[in-house]
Amino acid sequence: MTLPRTAFELAASHTWLMTAEALDTVMAVAAREGDVQALEARLGRPLDNTRSVTVRDGVAIIPVSGPIFRHANLMTEISGATATGSLATDIQAALDNPSVNVLVLDIDSPGGEATGINELAEMIYQARGTKPIKAYVGGQAASASYWIASAANEVIVDDTAQLGSVGVVLSLRKREDRPGEKSYEIVSSNAPNKRPDLETESGRAQLQTRTDELADVFLDKVARNRGIPREEVNDRFRQGGIATGALAVAAGMADRLGSLEGLIAELAGSVSTPSPKRSVMMTTVKTTAELHAAIEAGTDPKTIQIAAAETVDTEKVRAEAAEAERQRCIGIQSLAAPGFEQEVAAALANGDSVEATGLTLFKAAQDRGISLTGMQQDSTEAPPATPPKGGKEAEDEQQAVSAISRRWQTK
């Protein structure tokens, strides 16, 4: 049986990703339950303080301020805190809104409740490819809030911003302001580890193990989000310490320095409608030789375009090639004469042209003592060709080829 628990006891039983100073404030708030005016005075926050998302030139600015809790309640409203559930809704709305081009998480938080942080950070990390998400830290991004920041595409920080506190704390405290008050808790026999006894070393060891397990998840995710080797994260991030401005950038906690207004102006400019470009005379090339010639002539490579490949009618090409081969074979066979079968067969096999075959047959005839006159008499009369230059031997070759060709044409 568990008796009703006070706000202080609930707060004391939670695991926190938070700075020590902020946790003291939370515990003080919880201890003053029911005294709203005292709480408001303590934290300096108006009761009607609410979260808001603004959009400027396509840039959604989403505040992540104050302590972070999983659920919105009276404490979050009074303390100007952030609830992870509300923050997730804000982020999803910005991602879904077509008028939003980029998201900026405007972070100033000491951290908060561990529960729900991994889910929120994972949502941000997975949404990187949907729209750019930037995290800006003008004040503080510690512990839970740094986990959130690390999940963004980029982390931009002010010179005085403080980042880090990568670690987990389980703060178990007892109220000393109610003397004589007692509480009793009976745990079932099967679950002795359900309520570790903090007065014993083994009890504290159980809670230490639980805290370290959560810290391992924290470090693993930060290493992945920031692209830093897991074994380097703890030392580079000062073993749970805080780094300021440029030192945080040098450690890999952030990417660069900047201001919120400067970041918004930068992002708004990057997504604005580009001005029309001047028309540029393009040089089209079809071959590698033409490309080299254009570059050697001083043509700007940016203005060179490769001509699109011409569409080839493969069926037509095949038909034309087949017809050309058929005509070649017919022409060579028409030159055939008894005693020249080997020359004709070789010409067909080698792919020789009709003219080249005629010259081969002429030389073969000369070797066998067949005169040019005999070859000419065997052909149809035709006007003599213009004698080529090069002497009588060249002239005889040309006449022989013409005679053989005329013979083919008249068959």
KEDREN-879850 format. One record per residue: residue in three letters; chain; x, y, z of N, C-alpha, C in turn. Coordinates in steps of 0.1 Angstrom, whole numbers. Layout:
BEGIN
 residu chaine neast nnorth   nup caeast canorth  caup ceast cnorth   cup
    ALA      A     X      Y     Z      X       Y     Z     X      Y     Z
...
***
This chain:
BEGIN
 residu chaine neast nnorth   nup caeast canorth  caup ceast cnorth   cup
    MET      A     8    -12     0      0       0     0     9     12     0
    THR      A     5     22    -9     13      34    -9     4     46    -6
    LEU      A     8     54     4      0      65     8     2     76    -2
    PRO      A    -8     86    -2     -7      98   -11     7    105    -9
    ARG      A    12    109   -20     26     115   -20    24    130   -23
    THR      A    33    138   -17     33     152   -19    40    155   -31
    ALA      A    39    168   -36     47     173   -48    62    172   -45
    PHE      A    66    174   -33     80     173   -29    85    159   -31
    GLU      A    77    150   -26     81     136   -27    81    131   -41
    LEU      A    71    135   -49     72     132   -63    84    137   -70
    ALA      A    87    149   -68     99     156   -74   112    149   -69
    ALA      A   112    145   -57    124     138   -51   126    124   -57
    SER      A   116    118   -62    117     104   -67   120    104   -82
    HIS      A   120    115   -88    123     115  -103   138    115  -106
    THR      A   141    110  -118    155     111  -123   156    124  -131
    TRP      A   167    132  -129    168     145  -135   180    146  -144
    LEU      A   178    154  -155    189     158  -163   189    173  -162
    MET      A   196    178  -152    194     192  -148   206    197  -140
    THR      A   209    210  -140    219     215  -132   215    215  -117
    ALA      A   225    215  -109    222     215   -94   214    227   -90
    GLU      A   218    239   -95    211     251   -90   196    250   -94
    ALA      A   193    246  -107    180     245  -111   172    234  -104
    LEU      A   178    223  -100    171     213   -93   168    218   -79
    ASP      A   176    226   -73    173     232   -60   160    240   -61
    THR      A   159    248   -72    148     256   -74   135    248   -75
    VAL      A   136    237   -83    125     228   -85   120    222   -72
    MET      A   130    218   -64    126     212   -51   120    222   -42
    ALA      A   125    235   -43    119     245   -35   104    248   -39
    VAL      A   102    248   -52     89     250   -57    79    239   -52
    ALA      A    84    226   -53     76     215   -49    73    216   -34
    ALA      A    83    221   -26     81     222   -12    71    232    -8
    ARG      A    68    242   -17     59     253   -13    45    250   -20
    GLU      A    41    237   -22     29     234   -28    17    241   -22
    GLY      A     8    246   -31     -4     253   -27    -2    267   -25
    ASP      A    10    272   -23     13     286   -20    17    293   -34
    VAL      A     7    295   -42     10     300   -56    17    314   -56
    GLN      A    13    323   -47     19     336   -47    34    335   -43
    ALA      A    37    326   -33     50     324   -29    59    318   -41
    LEU      A    53    309   -48     60     303   -59    63    313   -70
    GLU      A    53    322   -73     55     332   -83    66    342   -79
    ALA      A    66    346   -66     76     355   -61    90    348   -62
    ARG      A    90    336   -59    103     329   -58   109    328   -72
    LEU      A   101    325   -82    106     323   -96   106    335  -105
    GLY      A    98    345  -101     97     357  -109    90    355  -122
    ARG      A    80    346  -122     73     343  -135    59    346  -133
    PRO      A    52    353  -143     38     355  -141    30    342  -143
    LEU      A    18    342  -137     10     330  -138     5    327  -152
    ASP      A     3    338  -160     -2     336  -174     9    334  -184
    ASN      A    21    331  -180     33     328  -189    30    316  -197
    THR      A    29    317  -210     26     305  -218    37    304  -229
    ARG      A    37    292  -235     47     290  -246    41    296  -259
    SER      A    49    300  -268     44     305  -281    54    302  -292
    VAL      A    49    300  -304     58     298  -315    55    309  -325
    THR      A    65    316  -330     64     326  -340    70    322  -353
    VAL      A    65    328  -364     70     325  -377    74    339  -384
    ARG      A    87    340  -388     92     352  -395    99    348  -408
    ASP      A    93    352  -419     99     350  -432   102    335  -434
    GLY      A    93    326  -430     94     312  -432   102    305  -422
    VAL      A   107    312  -411    115     307  -400   106    306  -388
    ALA      A   104    293  -383     96     291  -371   106    292  -359
    ILE      A   103    301  -349    111     301  -337   103    295  -326
    ILE      A   109    284  -321    102     276  -310   110    277  -297
    PRO      A   104    284  -287    112     285  -275   112    272  -267
    VAL      A   124    270  -261    126     259  -252   132    265  -239
    SER      A   124    269  -230    129     277  -219   125    271  -205
    GLY      A   133    275  -195    130     270  -182   132    255  -180
    PRO      A   129    250  -168    130     236  -165   121    228  -175
    ILE      A   125    216  -178    117     208  -187   111    196  -180
    PHE      A    98    195  -182     90     184  -176    83    177  -187
    ARG      A    79    165  -183     72     157  -193    58    162  -197
    HIS      A    51    165  -186     37     170  -188    35    184  -183
    ALA      A    26    191  -190     23     205  -186    14    204  -174
    ASN      A    17    213  -164      9     213  -152    10    227  -145
    LEU      A     5    228  -133      6     241  -127    20    245  -124
    MET      A    29    236  -121     43     239  -118    49    244  -131
    THR      A    47    238  -143     53     243  -155    48    257  -158
    GLU      A    35    260  -156     30     274  -159    37    284  -150
    ILE      A    37    281  -137     43     290  -127    58    293  -130
    SER      A    65    282  -132     79     284  -134    84    288  -148
    GLY      A    75    290  -157     79     293  -170    86    281  -177
    ALA      A    82    269  -173     89     257  -178    84    253  -191
    THR      A    90    242  -196     86     236  -209    82    222  -207
    ALA      A    71    218  -213     67     204  -212    70    197  -226
    THR      A    77    185  -225     81     179  -237    69    175  -246
    GLY      A    58    172  -240     46     169  -248    42    181  -256
    SER      A    41    193  -250     37     205  -257    48    209  -268
    LEU      A    61    207  -264     71     210  -273    71    201  -286
    ALA      A    68    189  -284     66     180  -295    55    184  -304
    THR      A    44    188  -298     33     193  -306    37    206  -314
    ASP      A    44    215  -308     49     227  -315    57    224  -327
    ILE      A    67    215  -324     76     211  -335    69    204  -347
    GLN      A    60    195  -344     53     188  -354    44    198  -362
    ALA      A    38    207  -355     30     217  -362    38    225  -372
    ALA      A    50    229  -368     59     237  -377    64    228  -389
    LEU      A    67    215  -386     71     207  -397    60    205  -407
    ASP      A    47    205  -402     36     202  -411    31    215  -418
    ASN      A    35    227  -413     30     239  -419    38    243  -432
    PRO      A    31    244  -443     38     247  -456    45    260  -456
    SER      A    40    270  -448     47     283  -448    60    283  -440
    VAL      A    63    272  -433     75     272  -425    86    264  -433
    ASN      A    97    270  -435    108     264  -443   119    258  -434
    VAL      A   121    264  -422    132     260  -413   127    263  -399
    LEU      A   132    254  -390    128     256  -376   141    260  -368
    VAL      A   139    269  -358    149     273  -349   144    270  -335
    LEU      A   151    262  -327    148     259  -313   156    270  -305
    ASP      A   149    279  -299    155     290  -291   156    285  -277
    ILE      A   168    280  -273    170     272  -261   176    281  -250
    ASP      A   170    281  -239    176     287  -226   170    279  -215
    SER      A   177    268  -211    171     259  -201   182    252  -194
    PRO      A   180    250  -180    190     243  -172   188    228  -173
    GLY      A   178    223  -181    175     209  -182   162    205  -175
    GLY      A   161    193  -171    148     189  -165   147    174  -163
    GLU      A   134    170  -163    131     156  -160   136    147  -171
    ALA      A   142    136  -168    148     127  -178   137    120  -186
    THR      A   126    117  -180    115     110  -188   110    118  -199
    GLY      A   110    113  -211    104     120  -223   115    127  -231
    ILE      A   127    129  -226    137     137  -233   142    129  -245
    ASN      A   145    116  -243    150     108  -254   140    107  -266
    GLU      A   127    106  -262    117     105  -273   116    118  -281
    LEU      A   117    130  -274    116     143  -280   129    145  -289
    ALA      A   140    142  -283    153     144  -291   153    135  -303
    GLU      A   148    123  -302    147     114  -313   138    119  -324
    MET      A   127    125  -320    118     130  -330   125    142  -338
    ILE      A   133    150  -331    140     161  -337   150    155  -347
    TYR      A   158    145  -342    168     139  -350   163    133  -363
    GLN      A   152    126  -362    146     119  -373   140    129  -383
    ALA      A   136    141  -378    130     151  -387   140    160  -394
    ARG      A   153    158  -392    163     166  -398   162    166  -414
    GLY      A   158    155  -419    157     154  -434   144    160  -439
    THR      A   134    163  -431    122     169  -435   123    184  -437
    LYS      A   128    191  -427    131     205  -428   143    208  -420
    PRO      A   152    217  -424    163     221  -415   159    225  -401
    ILE      A   166    219  -391    163     223  -377   176    228  -371
    LYS      A   176    241  -366    187     247  -360   184    249  -345
    ALA      A   194    247  -337    193     250  -322   201    262  -319
    TYR      A   195    272  -313    202     284  -309   202    285  -294
    VAL      A   214    287  -288    215     288  -274   221    302  -271
    GLY      A   212    310  -265    216     323  -261   220    324  -246
    GLY      A   214    315  -238    217     315  -224   223    302  -219
    GLN      A   215    292  -218    220     279  -212   213    267  -220
    ALA      A   221    257  -222    216     244  -228   223    234  -220
    ALA      A   217    230  -208    224     221  -200   216    208  -199
    SER      A   223    197  -198    217     184  -195   206    181  -205
    ALA      A   194    180  -200    182     176  -209   181    185  -221
    SER      A   183    198  -219    181     208  -230   192    207  -240
    TYR      A   204    203  -235    215     200  -244   213    188  -252
    TRP      A   207    178  -246    203     166  -254   194    169  -265
    ILE      A   184    178  -263    175     183  -273   183    191  -284
    ALA      A   192    200  -279    199     208  -289   208    199  -298
    SER      A   214    189  -292    223     181  -300   216    173  -311
    ALA      A   203    172  -310    196     164  -321   193    173  -333
    ALA      A   195    186  -332    193     195  -344   204    193  -354
    ASN      A   201    198  -366    211     198  -377   224    206  -373
    GLU      A   222    217  -366    233     226  -363   230    233  -350
    VAL      A   241    235  -342    239     242  -329   247    255  -330
    ILE      A   240    266  -329    247     280  -329   246    286  -315
    VAL      A   256    292  -310    256     297  -296   261    311  -296
    ASP      A   257    318  -286    262     332  -282   275    330  -276
    ASP      A   283    341  -276    296     341  -269   295    337  -254
    THR      A   284    341  -248    283     339  -234   274    326  -230
    ALA      A   270    319  -240    261     308  -238   269    297  -230
    GLN      A   262    289  -222    268     278  -215   261    265  -219
    LEU      A   270    255  -223    265     243  -227   271    231  -220
    GLY      A   264    220  -219    270     208  -214   262    202  -203
    SER      A   269    199  -191    262     191  -180   257    178  -185
    VAL      A   264    171  -193    260     159  -199   261    148  -189
    GLY      A   250    145  -181    251     135  -171   237    134  -164
    VAL      A   235    125  -155    222     122  -149   224    123  -134
    VAL      A   213    128  -127    213     129  -113   200    123  -108
    LEU      A   201    115   -97    189     110   -90   190    116   -76
    SER      A   181    126   -74    181     133   -61   170    128   -52
    LEU      A   174    121   -41    165     116   -32   166    123   -19
    ARG      A   156    131   -15    157     139    -3   145    137     6
    LYS      A   147    140    19    137     139    29   133    153    34
    ARG      A   121    155    37    116     167    42   119    167    57
    GLU      A   125    178    62    128     179    76   119    190    83
    ASP      A   110    196    75    102     207    81    89    202    87
    ARG      A    87    189    88     74     184    94    77    174   105
    PRO      A    82    179   116     86     170   127    74    162   132
    GLY      A    77    150   136     66     141   141    58    134   130
    GLU      A    60    139   118     52     132   107    59    119   102
    LYS      A    51    109   101     57      96    97    50     91    85
    SER      A    57     83    77     51      76    66    55     61    66
    TYR      A    47     52    61     50      38    61    49     33    47
    GLU      A    57     24    44     57      18    30    60      3    32
    ILE      A    51     -5    27     53     -20    27    55    -25    13
    VAL      A    66    -32    10     69     -37    -3    67    -52    -3
    SER      A    61    -57   -14     59     -71   -15    72    -79   -14
    SER      A    71    -91    -9     82    -100    -6    90   -103   -19
    ASN      A    83   -104   -30     90    -108   -42    99    -97   -49
    ALA      A    97    -85   -44    104     -74   -50   112    -66   -41
    PRO      A   123    -71   -35    131     -64   -25   138    -52   -32
    ASN      A   140    -53   -45    148     -42   -52   138    -31   -56
    LYS      A   125    -32   -53    116     -22   -58   118     -9   -50
    ARG      A   122    -10   -38    125       2   -30   139      0   -23
    PRO      A   149      4   -30    163       2   -25   164     10   -12
    ASP      A   171      4    -2    173      11    11   186     20    10
    LEU      A   184     33     9    195      42     8   204     43    20
    GLU      A   200     37    31    208      36    42   219     26    41
    THR      A   218     17    31    227       6    29   236      9    16
    GLU      A   248      3    16    256       4     4   250     -2    -8
    SER      A   244    -14    -6    238     -21   -17   227    -14   -23
    GLY      A   219     -7   -15    208       1   -19   212     13   -28
    ARG      A   222     19   -23    228      30   -31   234     25   -44
    ALA      A   240     14   -44    246       8   -56   236      5   -67
    GLN      A   224      1   -62    213      -2   -72   209     11   -79
    LEU      A   208     22   -71    204      34   -78   215     40   -86
    GLN      A   228     37   -82    239      42   -90   239     35  -104
    THR      A   236     22  -104    235      14  -116   224     20  -125
    ARG      A   213     22  -119    202      28  -127   205     41  -133
    THR      A   212     50  -126    216      63  -131   226     62  -142
    ASP      A   236     53  -140    246      51  -150   241     46  -163
    GLU      A   231     37  -162    225      31  -174   218     42  -183
    LEU      A   211     52  -176    205      63  -183   216     72  -189
    ALA      A   227     74  -181    237      83  -186   244     77  -199
    ASP      A   245     63  -199    251      57  -211   242     60  -224
    VAL      A   229     60  -222    220      63  -233   222     77  -237
    PHE      A   223     86  -227    225     101  -230   238    102  -238
    LEU      A   249     97  -234    262      98  -241   262     92  -254
    ASP      A   255     80  -256    254      74  -269   247     83  -279
    LYS      A   236     89  -275    228      97  -284   235    110  -287
    VAL      A   242    116  -278    249     128  -280   261    126  -290
    ALA      A   268    114  -288    278     110  -297   273    109  -312
    ARG      A   262    102  -313    256     101  -326   251    114  -332
    ASN      A   244    122  -324    239     134  -329   250    144  -333
    ARG      A   261    144  -326    271     154  -329   282    148  -338
    GLY      A   281    135  -341    292     129  -349   305    128  -343
    ILE      A   305    125  -330    318     125  -322   319    110  -317
    PRO      A   332    105  -318    334      91  -313   329     90  -298
    ARG      A   322     79  -296    316      77  -282   326     78  -271
    GLU      A   338     72  -274    348      72  -263   354     86  -260
    GLU      A   351     95  -269    357     109  -267   347    119  -261
    VAL      A   334    115  -261    324     125  -256   326    129  -242
    ASN      A   328    120  -233    328     124  -219   340    134  -216
    ASP      A   352    131  -221    363     139  -218   362    153  -226
    ARG      A   358    152  -238    356     165  -246   346    174  -240
    PHE      A   335    168  -234    324     175  -228   326    178  -213
    ARG      A   339    177  -209    343     181  -195   336    172  -184
    GLN      A   334    160  -187    329     150  -177   317    156  -170
    GLY      A   307    161  -177    295     166  -171   296    181  -167
    GLY      A   307    187  -171    309     201  -168   303    210  -178
    ILE      A   305    223  -177    299     233  -186   310    240  -194
    ALA      A   307    243  -207    316     251  -215   309    263  -220
    THR      A   317    274  -222    311     286  -226   315    290  -240
    GLY      A   305    295  -248    307     301  -261   317    293  -270
    ALA      A   328    300  -273    338     295  -282   344    282  -277
    LEU      A   345    280  -264    351     268  -259   341    256  -262
    ALA      A   328    259  -261    318     248  -265   320    244  -279
    VAL      A   322    254  -288    324     251  -302   337    243  -304
    ALA      A   348    247  -297    360     240  -299   359    225  -294
    ALA      A   351    223  -284    349     209  -278   340    201  -287
    GLY      A   333    207  -296    324     199  -305   309    199  -300
    MET      A   307    207  -289    293     208  -284   284    216  -293
    ALA      A   290    226  -300    283     234  -309   291    236  -322
    ASP      A   284    242  -332    291     243  -345   297    257  -347
    ARG      A   290    267  -343    296     281  -345   289    291  -336
    LEU      A   296    303  -335    290     314  -328   280    322  -336
    GLY      A   271    329  -330    262     337  -337   252    343  -328
    SER      A   242    350  -334    232     356  -326   218    351  -331
    LEU      A   208    352  -323    195     347  -328   190    356  -340
    GLU      A   191    369  -339    186     377  -350   194    375  -362
    GLY      A   207    373  -361    215     371  -372   212    357  -379
    LEU      A   209    347  -370    206     334  -376   192    335  -383
    ILE      A   183    342  -377    169     343  -384   171    350  -398
    ALA      A   179    360  -398    181     368  -410   188    359  -421
    GLU      A   198    351  -416    205     342  -425   196    331  -431
    LEU      A   188    325  -422    179     315  -427   168    320  -436
    ALA      A   162    332  -432    152     338  -441   157    341  -454
    GLY      A   170    346  -455    176     349  -468   178    336  -476
    SER      A   182    325  -469    185     313  -477   173    306  -483
    VAL      A   161    309  -477    149     303  -483   140    313  -491
    SER      A   145    325  -492    137     335  -500   138    332  -515
    THR      A   129    338  -522    128     335  -537   140    341  -544
    PRO      A   148    333  -551    160     338  -558   157    348  -569
    SER      A   166    358  -571    163     367  -582   166    360  -595
    PRO      A   159    365  -606    160     359  -619   175    359  -624
    LYS      A   180    349  -629    194     349  -634   194    354  -649
    ARG      A   206    361  -651    207     366  -665   209    354  -675
    SER      A   204    356  -687    206     345  -697   221    345  -700
    VAL      A   226    333  -702    240     330  -705   241    322  -718
    MET      A   249    327  -727    251     320  -739   259    307  -737
    MET      A   252    296  -740    258     283  -738   265    278  -750
    THR      A   276    270  -748    283     264  -759   280    249  -759
    THR      A   275    244  -770    272     230  -771   283    222  -778
    VAL      A   287    211  -772    297     203  -778   292    189  -780
    LYS      A   297    182  -790    292     168  -793   302    158  -790
    THR      A   315    162  -791    325     152  -790   336    157  -780
    THR      A   344    147  -776    355     151  -766   364    161  -772
    ALA      A   367    159  -785    376     169  -792   370    183  -792
    GLU      A   357    184  -794    351     197  -794   351    203  -780
    LEU      A   350    195  -770    351     199  -756   365    205  -753
    HIS      A   375    198  -757    389     202  -754   391    215  -762
    ALA      A   386    216  -774    388     228  -782   381    240  -776
    ALA      A   369    238  -770    362     249  -764   370    254  -752
    ILE      A   375    245  -744    382     249  -732   395    256  -735
    GLU      A   402    251  -746    415     258  -750   412    272  -755
    ALA      A   400    274  -761    396     287  -766   392    297  -755
    GLY      A   392    292  -743    389     301  -732   374    301  -728
    THR      A   366    292  -733    352     292  -729   350    288  -715
    ASP      A   342    295  -708    339     292  -694   333    278  -693
    PRO      A   339    269  -685    333     256  -684   319    255  -680
    LYS      A   315    265  -672    301     266  -667   291    268  -678
    THR      A   296    273  -689    287     276  -701   287    265  -711
    ILE      A   295    255  -709    296     244  -719   286    233  -715
    GLN      A   278    229  -725    268     218  -723   271    207  -733
    ILE      A   269    195  -729    271     183  -738   258    181  -746
    ALA      A   259    180  -759    247     177  -767   241    164  -764
    ALA      A   228    164  -764    221     151  -761   224    141  -772
    ALA      A   225    129  -768    228     118  -778   216    117  -788
    GLU      A   219    116  -800    209     114  -810   202    101  -810
    THR      A   189    101  -812    182      88  -812   185     80  -824
    VAL      A   189     68  -823    192      60  -834   181     49  -837
    ASP      A   177     49  -850    167      39  -854   175     26  -857
    THR      A   176     17  -846    184       5  -848   179     -4  -859
    GLU      A   166     -5  -861    160     -13  -871   164     -9  -885
    LYS      A   164      5  -887    168      10  -899   183      8  -902
    VAL      A   191     10  -892    205       8  -893   208     -6  -897
    ARG      A   202    -15  -890    204     -30  -894   200    -33  -908
    ALA      A   189    -27  -912    184     -30  -926   194    -24  -936
    GLU      A   199    -12  -934    208      -6  -943   221    -13  -944
    ALA      A   226    -18  -932    238     -25  -932   237    -39  -939
    ALA      A   225    -45  -937    223     -58  -944   222    -56  -959
    GLU      A   216    -45  -963    215     -43  -978   229    -40  -984
    ALA      A   237    -32  -976    250     -28  -981   259    -41  -983
    GLU      A   258    -50  -973    265     -62  -973   261    -71  -985
    ARG      A   247    -71  -987    242     -79  -998   247    -74 -1012
    GLN      A   248    -61 -1013    253     -55 -1026   268    -58 -1027
    ARG      A   275    -57 -1016    289     -60 -1017   292    -74 -1022
    CYS      A   285    -84 -1016    287     -98 -1020   283   -100 -1035
    ILE      A   272    -94 -1039    268     -95 -1053   278    -89 -1062
    GLY      A   283    -78 -1059    293     -71 -1067   306    -79 -1069
    ILE      A   311    -85 -1057    323     -93 -1058   321   -106 -1066
    GLN      A   309   -112 -1063    307    -124 -1071   306   -122 -1086
    SER      A   301   -110 -1090    300    -107 -1104   313   -106 -1111
    LEU      A   324   -104 -1103    337    -102 -1108   344   -116 -1110
    ALA      A   338   -126 -1105    344    -139 -1105   346   -144 -1119
    ALA      A   357   -151 -1121    361    -157 -1133   368   -170 -1131
    PRO      A   368   -179 -1140    375    -192 -1137   390   -190 -1134
    GLY      A   394   -196 -1124    408    -195 -1119   410   -185 -1108
    PHE      A   400   -177 -1105    401    -166 -1095   392   -169 -1083
    GLU      A   388   -182 -1081    379    -185 -1070   384   -181 -1056
    GLN      A   397   -184 -1054    403    -182 -1041   403   -167 -1037
    GLU      A   407   -159 -1047    407    -144 -1045   393   -139 -1042
    VAL      A   383   -144 -1049    370    -139 -1046   365   -144 -1033
    ALA      A   368   -156 -1029    364    -161 -1016   370   -153 -1005
    ALA      A   383   -150 -1006    390    -142  -996   384   -128  -995
    ALA      A   381   -122 -1006    375    -109 -1006   362   -109  -998
    LEU      A   354   -119 -1001    341    -120  -994   343   -122  -979
    ALA      A   352   -130  -975    355    -133  -961   361   -121  -954
    ASN      A   370   -114  -960    377    -103  -954   369    -90  -954
    GLY      A   357    -89  -961    349     -77  -961   355    -67  -971
    ASP      A   363    -71  -981    368     -61  -991   357    -55  -999
    SER      A   359    -43 -1003    350     -36 -1012   351    -42 -1026
    VAL      A   341    -38 -1034    341     -43 -1048   353    -38 -1056
    GLU      A   357    -25 -1053    368     -19 -1060   381    -25 -1056
    ALA      A   383    -27 -1043    395     -34 -1038   396    -48 -1043
    THR      A   385    -55 -1045    385     -68 -1050   390    -68 -1065
    GLY      A   384    -58 -1072    388     -56 -1086   403    -54 -1088
    LEU      A   409    -46 -1079    424     -44 -1080   431    -57 -1076
    THR      A   426    -64 -1067    433     -77 -1064   433    -86 -1075
    LEU      A   421    -87 -1082    420     -96 -1094   429    -92 -1105
    PHE      A   430    -78 -1107    439     -73 -1117   453    -77 -1115
    LYS      A   458    -76 -1102    472     -79 -1099   474    -95 -1101
    ALA      A   464   -102 -1097    465    -117 -1098   465   -121 -1113
    ALA      A   458   -113 -1122    458    -116 -1136   471   -113 -1142
    GLN      A   477   -102 -1137    491     -98 -1142   501   -109 -1139
    ASP      A   499   -114 -1126    509    -125 -1122   507   -137 -1131
    ARG      A   496   -139 -1136    493    -151 -1145   494   -148 -1160
    GLY      A   498   -137 -1163    501    -133 -1177   489   -130 -1185
    ILE      A   478   -126 -1178    466    -121 -1185   467   -107 -1188
    SER      A   466   -102 -1200    468     -88 -1204   457    -80 -1201
    LEU      A   459    -67 -1200    449     -57 -1198   439    -57 -1210
    THR      A   444    -59 -1222    436     -59 -1234   425    -70 -1233
    GLY      A   429    -81 -1228    420     -92 -1228   409    -89 -1217
    MET      A   413    -83 -1206    403     -80 -1196   393    -69 -1202
    GLN      A   398    -59 -1209    390     -49 -1215   380    -54 -1225
    GLN      A   385    -64 -1233    376     -69 -1243   365    -77 -1237
    ASP      A   367    -82 -1225    356     -90 -1218   346    -81 -1212
    SER      A   348    -67 -1212    339     -58 -1206   331    -50 -1216
    THR      A   321    -43 -1212    313     -35 -1221   320    -22 -1223
    GLU      A   320    -17 -1236    327      -5 -1239   321      7 -1231
    ALA      A   330     15 -1226    326      27 -1218   336     38 -1221
    PRO      A   332     51 -1219    341      62 -1221   353     60 -1212
    PRO      A   366     62 -1217    378      60 -1209   378     70 -1197
    ALA      A   383     65 -1186    384      74 -1174   396     83 -1176
    THR      A   396     94 -1169    407     103 -1169   420     97 -1163
    PRO      A   431     96 -1171    442      89 -1166   448     95 -1153
    PRO      A   450     87 -1143    455      93 -1130   470     96 -1132
    LYS      A   475    104 -1123    489     107 -1123   496     96 -1116
    GLY      A   509     94 -1120    517      84 -1114   523     74 -1123
    GLY      A   523     77 -1136    530      68 -1146   521     57 -1152
    LYS      A   527     50 -1161    519      40 -1169   513     29 -1160
    GLU      A   521     24 -1150    517      13 -1142   504     17 -1134
    ALA      A   504     29 -1128    492      33 -1121   480     35 -1131
    GLU      A   483     39 -1143    472      41 -1153   467     27 -1157
    ASP      A   475     17 -1158    470       4 -1162   462     -2 -1150
    GLU      A   465      1 -1138    457      -4 -1127   444      2 -1127
    GLN      A   443     15 -1129    430      22 -1129   421     17 -1141
    GLN      A   427     15 -1152    419      10 -1164   414     -4 -1161
    ALA      A   423    -13 -1154    418     -26 -1151   407    -26 -1142
    VAL      A   407    -18 -1131    396     -17 -1122   384    -12 -1129
    SER      A   385     -3 -1138    373       3 -1145   367     -8 -1154
    ALA      A   376    -16 -1160    371     -27 -1169   364    -37 -1161
    ILE      A   370    -41 -1150    363     -51 -1141   350    -46 -1136
    SER      A   350    -33 -1132    337     -27 -1127   327    -27 -1137
    ARG      A   330    -23 -1150    321     -23 -1161   315    -37 -1163
    ARG      A   324    -47 -1162    320     -61 -1164   309    -64 -1153
    TRP      A   311    -60 -1141    301     -62 -1130   288    -55 -1133
    GLN      A   289    -43 -1138    277     -35 -1140   268    -40 -1151
    THR      A   274    -47 -1161    267     -52 -1173   262    -66 -1171
    LYS      A   265    -73 -1160    261     -87 -1158   247    -87 -1154
***
